[in-house]
Amino acid sequence: YLVTAFVFFVLAGILAALMRLQLAFPENDLIGPDLYNQIFTVHGTAMMFLFAVPVMEAMGIYLVPLMVGARNIAFPRLNTFSYFVFLFGGVMLFATMLLNTAPDVGWFSYVPLAGPDYSPGKRADFWAQTITFTEVAALAVAVALVATIFKMRAPGMSLNRMPLFVWAMLVTSLMVIFAMPAVVTSSSFLLLDRLVGTHFFNPAEGGDSLLFQHLFWFFGHPEVYIIFIPALGMVSSIVTTFTGRPVVGYTTMVLALVATGFVGFGLWVHHMFTTGLPQLGLTYFTSASMIIAIPSGIHIFCWIASIWRGRPRLHTPMLFVIGFVAIFVLGGLSGVTLAAVPFDLQVHDTYYVVAHFHYV
């Protein structure tokens, strides 16, 4: 899982470098507009669906059984199945690049652009199929991890004695189980609209194009925490090791992880502030988007306190942690600013947003 995810990461990174080369100076003819759209879409899709989520789940598959004292992950054959589904989904996406049928509708594949009227051909179909494959894989791993954590812990390891990384993987896996069905639904509806002639997203026939965004971001926002929460667990483990003391505020950090998991489902509309939704709804999602910064802040303060109270040894992993805190605060604060509707209206679709999520 880890090796495959990193292969996809390198491929997606090459695509990012090609985009940078194209954007490096004006009137550049390195990549045509059509190929650029394909590269942009495959880069984003691969980074989110083929690298970020699988690499975190792979760390869970490797480390959780070791940390809870199990011989193996629960349901090892289900785990193997999920790996091959993930592999074929990823290979399918990159094979389309060689056949000039790579999706070209953005990694989020919004309708109506991705619908049958504006994207004839097979490109958006491949996107939807890849997404469904990777989500099935993620769901299978999440079920295996939850079963491992709840049913296969060593005798005496109660929940309040689990390492923070195991807690992080538990929260992540439960989030996957609740979030992934939404994006499987949206990609399946998109395929049905394109191939069968249904009208889920066609306003002319009583559908709703915003339904796609709601379904997609109801998964897509928890997804960024699905990527991020395992990282919190990793950092906590590294801080424990290199300060020579338990992390300050174990219970507080567990509660912060759980709170992030809950609140993460209540703020997807901040991706949609410019779509013309009712003002009252936007207010709710603004407050939720700001509140979610609090659990992340708790983690940062607990790590700082642990380093302060312990005897930090500045080996390479610890230096990475210090860099992580600095860059994450930058990315997190730029995200809190985006939660304010008036500001978001100004910087939506600019590089401010791109910078925010790349920092995170």
Salt bridges, closest charged atoms under 4 A:
ASP34 OD1 - ARG123 NH1 2.81
ASP104 OD2 - ARG123 NH1 2.82
ASP125 OD2 - LYS122 NZ 3.16
ASP125 OD1 - ARG194 NE 2.45
ASP344 OD2 - HIS348 ND1 3.94
